[in-house]
């Protein structure tokens, strides 16, 4: 026993203290560690992409949402057009779901300036795309601001859209959501029907049809007519689905659903519905190993990059579907049970990779450091238990799959080999990290390992919540040592997977970047940074 631990001079600054002479640039995280202030716009993007409706290890959802609202209000006051751009960016398939962009949209509408109001008007139809979005937006508006003039204006325009057939589809599919019904909405906005088709559609919404018309009133009301016909003929579900092209939401409440009905739905099922119903379709026997045509269709839909993009299918949706489907019904809210079809698991695994925006190999050497500390074990998707660590692993793996020269390791207060390579499937990679979360967080150990092993990386990627606090030197100080001893030109990329206002990136370092987490375009962006294309 000796006192070298006390007398030995530390080369860096403990992460529980700010760096000397940099105090004004740093803030203390909820973990107690000091990190750089990410600033208003980085925090706003993180909140919109990641969302704040789920508690994290270090903060409850109310606290996180209070931060989100404060930063959004500050942004609206400072630059409402930029806020609108950020909302639109997140809503276009990049956010986990559309809830955070919808909340942001409401707060933008509450801006006091004409510029804020106009920015809200311009992006409204691009963010509020479905009936479900419309009702969620209304619920937030009711709670936060009420139904003033600008709400009346955009709501009326949404309900008076030129595409009556598309409007009828939304009103039929989403007849009631978030405490609102179609009838409530038409009465709230006092919409004057701009065409006869609108008039007939609104009459159906408010009064219903006492008697079913003998003929379909118009092409725009075709699905409405078959829905009403199915009410009178519930035993004719197959015919209604086939001729009326009804969706599950339309047919199931009024018809009799059996295997053939589900087969008919499956034949026309869009990508989002297919992803959500793989378990039900398997349980019913529509998806079986000896039904190759159906499995071919699943592959054709889910392994099509263009369909994934057009359907705004987020990688986390696919990861959720993969984990849920593999469980055979043990995860999620479903009470169904099924035996997973191996080929569907393979299709989903491929779909995870395709759902990210990937690039061609760069030929660079990558070191991926995945945060496996205790805070990363908390679920992002409650019903499935998909943790930040698992999502980080998938994002690191999809980035690595595009390269030949890489290492993937996990860090807490140690830097360990996770045994993951580009040959791993996503389901096998998830298994390797699902039970590895432990200890505190010290991002600097990745640099320590790379120095000790003289690992010459071109790019070091961290996948983390950025709450680093347990080390005796800040990550930026350890990076400086790595550059001095191994590679002076190395680039550092930190992908932040939590909606916190902290950053491990030294704002004075031109070779370090802080990226908002869960963005499907992150792998391509990292590739471009590696090749000096940004």
N, C-alpha and C positions, 0 to 999 in steps of 0.2 A: 504494500500500500504506500502510495506517495502522493504528492500534491502537484504533479505536473499538469493535471487538469486545470489547476488554478493559476499556476505561474506561466503556463504556455500562452503566448500571445495569440489571440484570435486574429486571423487574416481578414475576416469579414465582419459584418454586423449581424447580430442575432435578428431573426425575422420578427421577433416580438418588439423590436425597436425600429424607428425610421432610420434611413441612411443619413449620416451626418451631412448637413448642408443641403439636403434634399427634402427636408421636412415639409416644406410648403407644397410639394408635388405629391405627397403621399397621404393616404388615409388608413385608418385602422379597420380591418375587416371584422366581421362578426366572430371569427375564430380567435382574434387577438393579434394576429399577424399584421404587419404593416406592408401595404402594397401601393402601387401608384394609382392615382385617381383616373379611372377610365374616362371620365367626362360624361357630359350630357348625352351626346349623340350615340356613343357606343352603348351606354346603358339603355337608351331607348330602343336601339335595334335588338339588343339581347331580350328585353322584355317582350317585344313584339314577336320575335322568333321562338323563344323558349316558352313564353307565357308565365304568369305569376299565380295561376289558380291552383297550383300544387305546392304544398309546403316542401321546403328543403331541410337538410340536416341542421342548418344554422338559422333558419328563419321560417316563420309561419306564413301562410298564403296571404293573410290580411296585411302583415307587415310588408311583404313583397309588393302587394298590389297598391298599398299606400305609396311606396317608392315609385311605382310605375305611373300612378296618376300624377304625382308631384313632378316627375321629370317630363311627362307629356305636356302638362300645363305650362311648364317652363319653356319647353320647345315651341309650343303654339304661340306663346308670347314673343319668343325670339325670332322664329322663322317658320310660320305655318305651312309654307309651300314645301319646305324640307320635311316637316312632319308628315305631310300628305304623301310625299314620295316614299318615306320609310314605311308607312302603313300599306301602301300599294305594293311595295317590294315584298313585305312579309306575307301579304294576303295571296300573292300569286304563287301558291304552292310551296312557299319556303317556310312558313310557320308550321308548328306542330298541328294546329288547327286554326280556324278563322276567328276564334273567340277574342284573342288579344287585339287583332286588327279591328274587329267590330267595336270593342270598347274604346280603342283609340279613335275610331271614327266619331263616336259620340262626343268625346272630349274635344276633338277638333271642331265639331259643330258648336261648341260652347265658347269658342274663341270670340273675343270682343271686336276684332277688326274685320273690315270688309274682305281683306285678303284671306283670312281664316275661313270665312263663310264661303267664299268662292272656291277655295281649295277643297272644302268639304263637298260642295256640289259636284265638282269635276270628278272626284274619285268615287263617289257614292255608288254608281251602278257597277263599277268594276270590283268593288269590295262586297257589296250586297248582291250576290248572284243567284241565290236560291230562296225559296220560301222560308226555309229554316233559318238562313242568315237574316232575312227580313224580320222575323219574329224575335230573334235574339237581339237584334239591333233595337227593336221597339221596346223590349223589356229593359234594356240598359237606359234608353232614352227616358222611359217613364220614371225610373228610379233616380236618375241623375239630373234631369233637366226639364222634363215635361214635353208637351207636344206643341211647341211654338210654331211661328210662321215658317221657319226654314225646314222643320220636320214635316209640316203639312205639305210643303212644296215638293220635297224629294219623294215623300211617301206617295203622293198623288201621281207623280210622274212614273214611279215604279209600277203602280197599279193601272196606269193608262198606257203602258208600253204598246208599241205598234205590233209586236209579235204576240197576238192573242192566243195562238196555239201554245206557245211557250208559257204564257201566263196561266192558261188553263191547266197545263201540266203541273206547275208549281202549286197552284191552289188546290188541285185534286190530291197531289202527293202529300202536301203538308197542310192538312185541314185545320190543325191545331198544334201550337207549340208555345212554350214559355208563357202560358197563361193567356194567350190570345187565340181567337179563332178567326177564320176568314170573315165571318159575319161581323165580328167586333171591328176588324180592320176597315171594312167598307163603310161602316157607320162612323168610325173615327175620322176618316179622311173625306167623307162626303164626295166621293169621286163621281164626276159626271161622265158617263160612258161616251167615249169619242166615236164609237162605231156600233152598229147593230150587234155584232159579235160580242163586243164588250157588254152591251146591255143584256144579252141573253145569259152570258156567263155570270154577271152580277146578280141577275134574277135567280139563277140556280143557287148561288151562294147564300143569298138572303132568305129566299122562300122555299128552295127545293123544288122538286117537280111532283105535284099531286098525282099526275098521270104521266106515264112515259110516252113521249112523242113517238108516233109510228116510224118516223124517219129521223135520221141524224140531222139536227138543225143546220149544222155547218161543219166544214172540215175542222175548224178550230175546236169544236166541242165533241169531236169523235170519242175521245177517251172518257169524257164526262157521261156521254150517252151510254157507253158500254158499262161503265161503273154502275149507273142507275139500272141498266138492264140486268146486271148481275144481282142486284138487290132483289129483283123480282124472280130471278131464276138461279138461285145459289147452287143448284145441282149442275148448272151448265158453265162451271168455272173454266173448263178447258176452252170452250168456245170464246168466252169473253176475253181470256188472256190472248188467245191466238189472233182473234179478229180486232180486238180493241187495243192490243199491245199494252195491256195494263202491267204495272209494276207490282212487286210484292206488297208495297204499302197500300196500293189501291185495291188489290184483289183479296188479300188475306182477311181484312175486317168484314167482308160481306160474302165471300165465297167459301167453298169447301176445298181445302187444300189437301192434295194427295201427291204421290210421287210423280204422276203424269203432269199435274199442275206445276210442280217445281221444275220438271224437265222443260216445260214450255217457257217458264220464266227464265231458266238458265240459258235457253237458246238465244234470248235477246238481252240478257243481263249485262248492264254496263260494268266497267272495271271496278268501281268503288263497291257496288253491291256484291259483286262476285267475291271480292276480297273479304267482305264481312260475313258472307254466307257459306264459306267453304266447309265449315264444320256441319252445318245443317244439311247441306247437299250431300255430304258423305254419309251422315246418319240415315238419310232417306234412301240411299242407294243410287242416287243420280251420279255420284262420283265414286267409281270403283275401278279396281285394276283391270277388270274385264269389260270396261266401258271405254275403250281407247278413243273413240270419237269425242266423247265429253272431255277426257283428259287433254286431248289435242287442242280443244277450244280453250281450256284453262291456260295452256302453255302459250297459245297464240295471243291471248289477251294480256296475260300478266308478264310475259317476257317480250313485250313490244315497247321499246323506249318511247315511241311517239304517243302511244296510248297512255303510258304512265305520266308523261308530261301533260298531255291534254286533259287527263282526268285529275290533275294536280294531286297525284298520289305521293304522299310524303314518305321517305324511307322508314320513318318510325311507324307509319301505318302498316308497312310490309313486315317490319320486325315484329310488331304486335301480332299480326296475322300468323307469322311463322311460329312464334312461341305459343300462341293460343292453339293453333292447329296441331302442333306436335303434342300438346298436353292431352288431346283426345277429349276435351271438355272439362278438364280439371281446373283450368284457369279461366278467368273472365266471368261475366255475369250469366252466361248461358247455362241452362240446366241440362243441356243435351250431352250425349256421350257418343263417341265415334272412334273407330280404329283408323288412325291416319294412313292414308295411301302414300307409300314411299315416293312415288313420282311427283305428287303434289308438293311434298316437302322439298324436293329438288327444284321444282319450279319456283317455289317461294324463295328459296335460297338465291337462285339466279336473279329473281325480281328485286331482292334487296340491293344487289350490286348495280342493277340497271336503273334503280330509282335515284341513284346519285348521279350527278353530272361529272363524269370522269373524263380524263384526257389521255393522250398517248404517253407512253413511257418517256421519262426525261433522261434516263441514264445516270441520274444523280444518286448519291448515297444518302439514305434517310435513316434517322433514328427516331422511332415513335415511342413516346413516353406516355403511357396510359395511367391516369390517376386511379389507384385502387385503394385509396384511404377509406376510412369508415364512412365519411360524408358522402362518398359516391355510391353507396349501396342503397340510398333512398330511391323509391320508385318514382318515375316520371308518369307512368300510366298506371293508375291505382289498380284497376281491375285485372291487369296482367302482371304487375310487379316488374315491369321493365325498368331496370335501374340505369342511372347515369353512367355507371361503369360499363354496363353491357352496351349501351348506345355508343359510348366512346370507343369501345373495342371494335364495334362494327364499322364506325367511321374510320378508324385507323386501318382496319383490315382492307376496306375498299380502296383506300389510298395506296396501301402496300401492294394490292393485287395488280396495280398498273405498273409496278416497278419490279426490277430484279435484285436490286441492292438495297437491303433494308434490314432493320432489326426492330422487333416489337417487344418492349419490356414494360413492367408495371412499377409504379413508384408510390410509396407511402413515406416511411422514414428509411426504407431500403429500396433498392432498385433491382427487381427480380425478373428472371426469365419466365414469361407466361407460357412458353411452349407453343406459341401461335406463329404460323407461317402462312404465306399466300395460298398454300395447298389446303388450308383449313376451309371447311364450309362455315357459313355464318352460325349455324346451329352448334357446331363443335366449338367455335370460338366463344360463343356465349356461355357454354358449359364450363370452359376453362377459366372464365372470369367471374362467374356467378357466385362462387363461394370464396373468393380471394380477397374480399374487402377487409382491411384491418388497419389499425394504427392511425397516427397523425399524418400530417401532410408536409412534405419537404421536397419541393420541385428541384432544388439544387442538387439532389443526389444523382439525378440523371447526368448532370455535367461532371460530377465527381467520378462516376463510373467511366464516362467517356475519356476523362483525363487519365485515370489510372490504366485503362486498357488502350490508350492512344488510338481510340476509335475516331477516324477522320470522316466525320459526317459533313455533307454539304448542307443538309437541312435537318434541324431537330424540331420535331412536332410534339407539342404537349396537348393532351386532351384532358381537361381538368375543370373543376369549378373555381379555380384560381385562389382558393383559400389556403395559401401556403404559410405555415407559421412555425414549424417545428425545427427548422435548421439554424445553424450558427453562421450562415451567410445568406444574403439575399440571392435569388436566382440570377439577377442581372450581374451581381458580383462574381458568381460562379461561372457565368457565361464569359465574362471578361478574362477569367483565368484560363478557360478552355481555349479562347481565341489566342491568348498569349502562348500557350503551351502546345496546342494541337493544330487548330485551323483558324487563322485570323479572318477568313472570309465566310465562316459558317453563318447561316441564316437561322433564326429562331422564330417559330410560329406557335402561338398559344391559342388554342381553340377553347373558348370559354363556354361551358355548358350550364351555367346558372345565371339568373338575372341579377347579378351583383354589380355595384359600381366600383369594382377593383380590377386591377390589371397587373400582371407580372412583367409587362413590357415597359422597359425604360423609354420614355417618350423622346429621349435624346439619341436613341439607338436607331440608325436608319436601316439596319439589317434585322430588325425584330418587328413582328406584326401581331396584332390582337384581332382574332376573328370571332364573330358571334356564332354560337353553337346551334347545331341541328339544321343548318342551312344545307340543302342538298348540293349546292354548288361549291361547297368547301373543298372537296378533293381537287376540282379543276383549278380553283383559286390557288391552292398550295402548289400545284404543278406550274402555274404561271409565275408565281413568286420564285420558284426554284430556278426558272429559266430566264429571270430578269425581264419578263414580259409585262410587268406592271410598274 
